[in-house]
């Protein structure tokens, strides 16, 4: 039997020892550190942080999204999101438009400069993930995605699946 629990017959019997779980937790910690390192370097030069990156990412992913929807996805307080959005709007990276049907709604769009910064940040992460995915292979990638989805709380998994499937 291998360390991960697979037997020579191909059965996948994962024995969840504290040691295996500790290794997984540490691997996730260091992987996340690597995953955020490239964008952090880019953001630091512009005096932005990860909250700005997340906002840019999801506004790019869902052009015209409302502030309320972005709050729901990011799971942050209205005060902290407003601080981030005010800065992105003031710096010309995000545009806020009044809703057509409900004038209280604010719909968010990236400007050309915002789209360029978001593309730079995302490309750094895509390059890292592409390299890791190629090294791990398709079965490992599918398993990795399953593990990540299984770790999500039900409501968060629903939000992720909605976004993944291209639904508003």
C-alpha positions in Angstrom: 0.0 0.0 0.0 1.3 3.5 -0.8 1.4 6.5 1.5 -1.9 7.9 0.1 -3.7 4.6 0.7 -3.9 3.2 -2.8 -3.4 -0.5 -3.0 -1.5 -2.4 -5.6 -4.9 -3.5 -7.0 -5.7 0.1 -7.9 -8.2 0.5 -5.0 -8.2 4.0 -3.5 -8.5 3.5 0.2 -7.5 6.8 1.7 -6.9 6.4 5.4 -7.3 9.8 6.9 -4.7 9.8 9.5 -3.8 13.0 11.4 -0.4 13.0 9.7 -2.0 12.8 6.2 -4.4 15.6 7.0 -1.6 17.7 8.4 0.4 17.2 5.2 -2.7 18.2 3.2 -3.2 21.3 5.3 0.4 22.4 4.9 0.4 21.7 1.2 -2.7 23.9 0.8 -1.1 26.6 2.8 2.1 26.7 0.8 0.3 26.2 -2.5 -2.0 29.2 -1.7 1.2 31.2 -0.8 2.6 30.4 -4.3 -0.8 31.0 -6.0 -1.0 34.5 -4.5 2.7 35.4 -4.7 2.8 36.6 -8.4 -0.4 38.8 -8.2 0.8 40.1 -4.8 4.0 41.4 -6.4 2.1 43.1 -9.2 -0.5 44.6 -6.7 2.2 45.8 -4.3 3.7 48.0 -7.0 0.3 49.7 -7.4 -0.5 49.9 -3.7 -3.4 47.4 -4.0 -4.1 44.2 -2.1 -5.8 40.9 -2.5 -9.3 42.4 -1.9 -8.8 44.6 -4.9 -7.7 41.6 -6.9 -10.8 39.6 -5.9 -13.1 42.5 -6.8 -11.4 42.9 -10.2 -11.6 39.2 -10.9 -15.3 38.8 -10.2 -16.3 42.1 -11.9 -14.4 40.8 -14.9 -16.1 37.4 -14.7 -19.6 39.0 -14.4 -19.6 42.4 -16.1 -22.5 44.4 -14.9 -22.8 42.6 -11.6 -24.3 44.5 -8.8 -22.6 45.6 -5.6 -25.0 43.3 -3.7 -24.1 40.3 -5.8 -20.4 41.0 -5.4 -20.9 41.3 -1.6 -22.6 37.9 -1.6 -19.8 36.2 -3.6 -16.9 37.8 -1.7 -18.4 37.3 1.7 -17.0 40.6 3.0 -18.7 43.4 4.8 -20.3 46.2 2.9 -17.9 48.7 4.5 -14.8 46.8 3.4 -16.1 46.3 -0.2 -17.1 50.0 -0.4 -13.5 50.9 0.6 -12.1 48.7 -2.2 -14.6 49.8 -4.8 -14.2 53.5 -4.0 -10.4 53.2 -4.7 -10.9 51.2 -7.9 -13.4 53.6 -9.2 -11.3 56.7 -8.2 -8.3 55.1 -9.9 -10.3 54.5 -13.1 -10.3 50.7 -13.0 -14.0 50.2 -12.3 -17.0 52.0 -13.5 -20.3 52.1 -11.5 -23.5 52.5 -13.5 -27.0 53.1 -12.1 -29.4 50.2 -12.8 -32.0 50.7 -15.5 -34.9 48.9 -13.7 -33.8 49.8 -10.2 -32.0 53.1 -9.8 -30.8 52.1 -6.4 -28.6 49.3 -7.9 -25.1 49.9 -8.9 -23.7 47.8 -11.8 -20.0 47.3 -12.0 -17.8 47.1 -15.0 -14.1 47.1 -15.6 -12.7 50.0 -17.6 -10.0 49.3 -20.2 -7.3 49.9 -17.5 -9.1 47.7 -15.1 -9.4 44.9 -17.6 -5.7 45.2 -18.4 -4.7 44.9 -14.7 -7.1 42.0 -14.2 -5.6 40.2 -17.2 -2.1 40.7 -15.9 -3.0 39.3 -12.5 -5.0 36.4 -13.9 -2.3 35.4 -16.4 0.2 35.1 -13.6 -2.1 32.7 -11.8 -3.1 30.8 -15.0 0.5 30.3 -15.8 1.2 28.8 -12.4 -1.9 26.6 -12.6 -1.2 25.5 -16.1 2.3 24.3 -15.1 0.9 22.5 -12.1 -2.0 20.9 -14.0 0.4 19.7 -16.7 2.7 18.2 -14.1 -0.1 16.5 -12.2 -2.1 15.2 -15.2 -5.8 15.1 -15.9 -6.8 12.6 -13.2 -5.1 14.5 -10.5 -6.7 17.8 -11.7 -10.1 16.2 -11.6 -9.4 14.9 -8.1 -8.1 18.2 -7.0 -11.3 20.0 -8.2 -13.4 17.4 -6.4 -11.5 17.9 -3.1 -11.9 21.7 -3.4 -15.6 21.5 -4.1 -16.1 19.0 -1.2 -14.4 21.5 1.1 -16.8 24.3 0.2 -19.8 25.0 2.4 -23.0 24.1 0.7 -24.1 27.7 0.0 -20.6 28.7 -1.2 -20.5 25.5 -3.5 -23.9 26.6 -4.9 -22.4 30.1 -5.7 -19.4 28.5 -7.3 -21.4 26.1 -9.4 -23.7 29.0 -10.6 -20.7 31.0 -11.6 -18.9 28.0 -13.1 -22.0 27.2 -15.2 -22.2 30.8 -16.4 -25.5 31.6 -14.7 -26.0 35.1 -13.2 
